[in-house]
Amino acid sequence: MSWLFPNYSRKDFEIIKGNGCKVYDQNNQEYLDLTSGIGVTNLGHNHPELKKALLQQINNIWHMPNLYHSEIQEQVACKLANQKDYVAFFCNSGTEANEAAIKLAKKATGRNKIISFWQSFHGRTFGSMSVTGQANIQAGFGLMLQDVAYFPFNEIDELKEALDEKVAAVIVELIQGESGIHVAYQGWIKELAHLCQQNGTLLIVDEVQTGIGRCGSLFVYEQYGITPDIITSAKALANGLPVGAMLANKKYANAFSPGSHGSTFGGNKLALSVANQVLDYVQSAEIVENVKMRSQQFFDGLAHIQSNKLIDIRGKGLMIGIELTDEYVLQHVMLQLEKEGVLTLKAGKNVLRLLPPLTISQEEVDFALDKIAKVLVG
Ligand SMILES: *Cc1c(COP(=O)(O)O)cnc(C)c1O
């Protein structure tokens, strides 16, 4: 018997070691990791410089409350703002970053209503779950947050009617990750941002999965020509240590005063010592260039695969979705890839999701493409 809740369906093997893009199970079987632990270990496993930063911090001090100046938080916040007018609040996960965003938007506007989109995913706590536009995620948990309305992703007509001066915030993923790698159209996002601005509604962009270099820039919003009021980040921010962040335009900073919001572990020194390094490496010319080249290599390679199991290929940078005919085909494909030594993820019902480390090499992408082609064609 297991001592754990059965809320995950787990493989019966365990990954016990990792190095770069390779991971190893208890029998020393090697796998190419195209999951990055669901978009977390963006700089690969066992990164020597990240390890060094962490060990240095371990030897100094682990934790102090948010009642003292924190130089490491200031540094990470400054890097996240990326020369724009953002201030940061640190927490420990994506869902907490979104909770903070919802709270800030309500307090800053004095309004209640939140607009979200069908098939979105924003997290598992009550606020974030309430703005997640998927009935199956909310089922059985009683009353959700009041005054949340959901609209079709990438469609503007109904939104034009609904987005008025009663709406505190719109929360959106620019690429819907969990539900199947659905990429927002730039024209739609620009129009949405404009509608928000007209109505004094805050635009919250959830970059928990798309951020930290995943799509070819620190945050993917930079490629859309918009300036969100609020950005949420987590997953890859500390390459595997738990940290989340909510960034908001500094004109909303004073909506949170001492006592308004908090988190005991938020901004923890161990996690932030790694985040501080992550933000340097992930924006280095070497990584940015590699994401561009390897992304092109993936999309070119995938486009050449002739298979009747393949419906669509979507994504940006190294956030890639391969839509297959149905969930059974997907299950089979993932299992075959695992047997071939390649770990992948699922998104939605029938989408094979690839989130490789941003450090993946040309040879490793060739290997992955070779195996994907073998499994899809065979
Ligand atoms: C994973 C994810 C979350 C939730 O993050 P947790 O750290 O699991 O709470 C929220 N939003 C998006 C877009 C995500 O991909």
The ligand as an SDF file (V2000), in Angstrom:
LIG
                    3D

 15 15  0  0  0  0  0  0  0  0999 V2000
    1.4540   25.3210  -13.1690 C   0  0  0  0  0  0  0  0  0  0  0  0
    0.6480   26.5470  -13.3800 C   0  0  0  0  0  0  0  0  0  0  0  0
    0.0350   27.2150  -12.3050 C   0  0  0  0  0  0  0  0  0  0  0  0
    0.0740   26.6770  -10.8920 C   0  0  0  0  0  0  0  0  0  0  0  0
    1.3490   26.6670  -10.3530 O   0  0  0  0  0  0  0  0  0  0  0  0
    1.6290   25.8570   -8.9820 P   0  0  0  0  0  0  0  0  0  0  0  0
    3.0440   26.2150   -8.6600 O   0  0  0  0  0  0  0  0  0  0  0  0
    1.4190   24.4140   -9.2760 O   0  0  0  0  0  0  0  0  0  0  0  0
    0.6580   26.3670   -7.9800 O   0  0  0  0  0  0  0  0  0  0  0  0
   -0.6340   28.3880  -12.5770 C   0  0  0  0  0  0  0  0  0  0  0  0
   -0.7170   28.8860  -13.8200 N   0  0  0  0  0  0  0  0  0  0  0  0
   -0.1410   28.2720  -14.8780 C   0  0  0  0  0  0  0  0  0  0  0  0
   -0.2510   28.8830  -16.2240 C   0  0  0  0  0  0  0  0  0  0  0  0
    0.5450   27.0720  -14.6910 C   0  0  0  0  0  0  0  0  0  0  0  0
    1.0940   26.4560  -15.7440 O   0  0  0  0  0  0  0  0  0  0  0  0
  1  2  1  0
  2  3  1  0
  2 14  2  0
  3  4  1  0
  3 10  2  0
  4  5  1  0
  5  6  1  0
  6  7  2  0
  6  8  1  0
  6  9  1  0
 10 11  1  0
 11 12  2  0
 12 13  1  0
 12 14  1  0
 14 15  1  0
M  END
$$$$
